[in-house]
């Protein structure tokens, strides 16, 4: 791979009129966990034609291209710390809404998720993808990583919330797949090929997205439960009594609340005494239903599955409950994890997984575990932290051993995934090779070779590419 140096930056600027090219500011070379430091020059195209021209120049020269969204990814997919310096392709100047009706919206990839949600709200509609980082995360990156978030239980992840794409391939070819169709059986589904590909097969430049009517009534509550097993049983009960109306069902551990009390951020705690386990439940109900009555019915039906409950009585109380959940990762970062795991198992296996993984970690040494996440879709963040009064620096090089212990249990005992929603990036390339079916890896490499024969798209991410 040829490095993108100052001379190449000047060539790009000369050959692609209107393209902004310059040195990379620190923000483009960092990632949220501070584990990697990137390199490269930054290019900011204003439209798809400029992206196409840029890719043609880079393809001819053999220069790597790293598509860059909001920089919020947690597996190092947005920074290249090794190999030849790439062109960091930021789509921030491509943030326009191209079309909108009551059923769908077409937006450019540089629009933030919050912008897309705001545009939907202006039309009296909802784009349901919801992340804590939605003010920064860009829709192109959300689709490229198949982002999850808190509403997957009801609406699906980013893959399910995309109708069509516009994509620029490695050689500059533009695929216009922006059809706003719910049904289209004209051959292979190329849209799903690029969603989740993490910028390794093509550059998403625009997307057609479905819009839905927002729920007429929204209710939010926290239920204290005696165990993860009770949480899973409560989920089934809630879905049975309010079919299709459970939007989010989030598991919160007492350890996570303890971390918030220890290091902040400052939040409102719903119970006088923190429960060992609780679940945040959000309902989206049709007109004529009352959220408080629905939660009261669920509480009564739950019996011993619930120890206590707090139901939000206002928008401010709803926001406070969600603020608690969304600040858990911030408290985690302030404590400093030794090893963090974004895993998924079948929902019914969640209690057994938590028990098995907790016991396995305890057999290794003295640690604290904060297990939380989207129990409604089987996605947990099972993170291992130093014992009280110690720091992760005290644990030497134990991170790899802890990670392998957890991932072995996830994949080999519970047929789960070691990357539920964060993707592979650069951090989990070795894990993908270790745990995935060789036939799947062979097919992935064949697709990569077919669409990007020179390996210039996000080199080093997802799959190892020579050069």
Secondary structure by P-SEA (a helix, b strand, c coil): cccccaaaaaaaaaacccbbbbcccccccccccccbbbbbbbbbbccaaaaaaaaaaaaaabbbbbbbccccccccccccccccccccccccccccccccccccccccccccaaaaaaaaaaacccccccccccccccaaaaaaacccccccccccccccccccbbbbcccccccccccccccccccccccccccccccccccccbbbbbbbbcccbbbbbbbbbccaaaaaaaaaaaaaaccccccbbbbbcaaaaaaaaacccbbbbcccccccbbbbbbbbccccccaaaaaaaaaaaaccccccccccccaaaaaaaaaaaaaaaaaaaaacccccccccccccaaaaaaaaaaaaaaaacccccccccccccccccccccccccccccccccaaaaaaaaaaaaaccccccccccccccccccaaaaaacccaaaaaaaaaaaaaacccccccccccccccc
